[in-house]
Amino acid sequence: MIGAATPAIQGLLDRHLIFILGCQRSGTTLTGQMLGAHPNAVLLDEPDGAPEWFLANRPTIADAEAALSEVIAKSRSKYGDPDSRYSGSRALADSVTHVAIKAPNLTYWPKTIEAWSGPKSVIFPVRDPRAVAGSMMRLIEVDFVGRQTGLIRLANRAAMPVDAVDELMLAATPLHVKRALIWRIKNAMFDAFREIGLAPLRFRYEDLVGSPAATLARIADHAGLSLDPAMLEHHGVYTGYGPGRTSRERAVDKSSLQSWRDWLTEEQATEVAARAGPLADAVGYRAAEASPRAPP
């Protein structure tokens, strides 16, 4: 489907795509909502079907075009006032120059993103692995481990840490440890994007929440956008709920930064930090500290 000159697909090719990757529960939803609040941007989220559209092998261009039109139609419903961003119900307005694709499950497929022939940027939010494991535990109705294990089985594992994948696949591995291993595997994929020249930007969720204007300015600049006030007031742009029971109408707050302590025992937190390994320290987290240290 890449490069096909049908209206919806060509419309996507003509715009700058911002792929929001990394591990679930790391701020991908917040990042997507901030970027998608820019007056010249639209957010295609996981419930809209964006990740599946990129990975699907459809028999004809017409099928791909119809599926993308459906993704765009679904994305419209999250905006309180969609008319300035959409032309009708299934097309983007001419004013839209950027499309944020919130798709952490595409993290395993760097070559698929590389193959997209239109302009693109890749960004990687990262979060304290203990907070990620705790957040996954809170959302007990979501089978994060089962879903990610299934995707890893389908993907090329060359860029993944072998020991982490092996332990993840063991039935005897405790669930909280598996969540930490998923954090490590997905964040290790950052290097795979860098090695093929996609120049991904990594930033910490804690910085996005603690210093949103400065952090968001970096993200916007990386994606070729100017920082717009609407990005910081994103909660006034959307309606309804996003993935992980996230109210799209909720402003940024810091309440989630230490909430992992309500879900992980001290022993579990120590095991999660140990499985996250040197990678966690490299991106600014130490298990003995209550909050992230300054970036190295």
Long-range contacts (C-beta under 8 A, 24 or more apart in sequence): 1-58, 1-61, 1-64, 2-115, 2-116, 2-117, 3-117, 4-61, 4-64, 4-65, 6-61, 6-62, 6-64, 6-65, 7-65, 7-91, 8-65, 8-68, 8-69, 8-72, 8-90, 8-91, 9-61, 9-64, 9-65, 9-68, 11-91, 11-92, 12-68, 12-99, 12-118, 13-117, 13-118, 14-118, 15-92, 15-96, 15-97, 15-98, 15-99, 15-118, 15-119, 16-97, 16-98, 16-99, 16-118, 16-119, 16-120, 16-121, 16-223, 16-224, 17-98, 17-99, 17-100, 17-101, 17-116, 17-118, 17-119, 17-120, 17-121, 18-98, 18-99, 18-100, 18-101, 18-120, 18-121, 18-122, 18-123, 18-223, 19-101, 19-103, 19-106, 19-113, 19-120, 19-121, 19-122, 19-123, 20-100, 20-101, 20-102, 20-103, 20-104, 20-123, 20-125, 21-103, 21-104, 21-106, 21-107, 21-122, 21-123, 21-124, 21-189, 21-193, 21-200, 22-104, 22-107, 22-124, 22-125, 22-126, 22-186, 22-187, 22-190, 23-104, 23-107, 23-126, 23-127, 23-132, 23-182, 23-183, 23-186, 23-187, 24-104, 24-132, 24-136, 24-144, 24-148, 24-182, 24-244, 25-127, 25-131, 25-132, 25-135, 25-136, 25-139, 25-144, 25-244, 26-104, 26-125, 26-126, 26-127, 26-132, 26-183, 26-205, 27-125, 27-127, 27-205, 27-208, 27-209, 28-102, 28-104, 28-125, 29-102, 29-242, 29-243, 29-244, 29-246, 30-125, 30-205, 30-208, 30-209, 30-246, 30-252, 31-100, 31-102, 31-123, 31-125, 31-208, 31-219, 32-100, 32-102, 33-234, 33-235, 33-237, 33-238, 33-242, 33-248, 34-208, 34-212, 34-216, 34-219, 34-231, 34-232, 34-234, 35-98, 35-100, 35-219, 35-220, 35-223, 35-225, 35-231, 36-100, 36-234, 36-237, 37-228, 37-230, 37-231, 37-233, 37-234, 37-237, 37-238, 38-98, 38-220, 38-225, 38-228, 38-230, 38-231, 39-84, 39-95, 39-228, 39-230, 40-95, 40-96, 40-97, 40-98, 40-225, 41-96, 41-97, 41-98, 41-99, 41-100, 41-225, 42-75, 42-85, 42-86, 42-92, 42-96, 42-98, 42-99, 42-100, 43-75, 43-78, 43-99, 43-100, 43-102, 44-71, 44-72, 44-75, 44-99, 44-100, 44-101, 44-102, 45-75, 45-78, 45-102, 45-242, 45-243, 46-102, 46-103, 46-104, 46-105, 46-243, 47-74, 47-242, 47-243, 48-72, 48-74, 48-75, 49-74, 50-75, 50-101, 50-102, 50-103, 51-101, 51-103, 51-105, 51-106, 54-101, 54-103, 54-106, 54-109, 54-112, 54-113, 54-116, 55-106, 55-109, 55-112, 77-240, 78-238, 78-239, 78-240, 78-242, 78-248, 79-237, 79-238, 79-239, 80-236, 80-237, 80-238, 80-239, 81-237, 98-223, 98-224, 98-225, 104-186, 105-147, 105-151, 107-186, 107-189, 108-151, 108-152, 108-154, 108-155, 108-156, 108-186, 108-189, 109-155, 110-159, 110-189, 110-192, 110-193, 110-196, 110-198, 111-156, 111-196, 113-193, 113-198, 114-196, 114-197, 114-198, 119-224, 120-198, 121-199, 121-201, 121-222, 121-223, 121-224, 122-193, 122-198, 122-199, 122-200, 122-201, 123-200, 123-201, 123-202, 123-203, 123-219, 123-222, 123-223, 124-187, 124-190, 124-193, 124-200, 124-201, 124-202, 124-203, 125-202, 125-203, 125-204, 125-205, 125-208, 126-187, 126-202, 126-203, 126-204, 126-205, 126-283, 127-204, 127-205, 127-206, 128-205, 128-206, 128-260, 128-280, 128-285, 128-292, 129-180, 129-183, 129-184, 129-272, 129-273, 129-275, 129-276, 129-280, 129-285, 130-260, 130-264, 130-269, 130-272, 130-273, 130-287, 131-205, 131-256, 131-257, 131-258, 131-259, 131-260, 132-179, 132-180, 132-183, 133-176, 133-179, 133-180, 133-183, 133-260, 133-263, 133-264, 133-268, 133-272, 134-259, 134-260, 134-261, 134-262, 134-263, 134-264, 135-244, 135-256, 135-259, 135-260, 135-263, 136-179, 137-175, 137-176, 137-179, 137-263, 137-264, 138-259, 138-263, 139-244, 139-245, 142-244, 144-179, 144-182, 145-175, 145-178, 145-179, 145-182, 148-182, 148-185, 148-186, 149-178, 152-185, 159-188, 159-189, 159-191, 159-192, 159-195, 160-185, 160-188, 160-189, 161-185, 161-188, 164-188, 164-275, 167-275, 174-271, 176-264, 176-268, 176-271, 176-272, 177-271, 177-272, 177-275, 179-272, 180-271, 180-272, 180-273, 180-275, 180-276, 181-275, 183-276, 184-275, 184-276, 184-277, 184-279, 184-280, 187-279, 187-283, 188-279, 202-283, 204-283, 204-284, 204-292, 204-295, 206-257, 206-291, 206-292, 208-252, 209-252, 209-253, 209-254, 209-256, 209-257, 210-254, 210-257, 212-252, 257-291, 258-290, 258-291
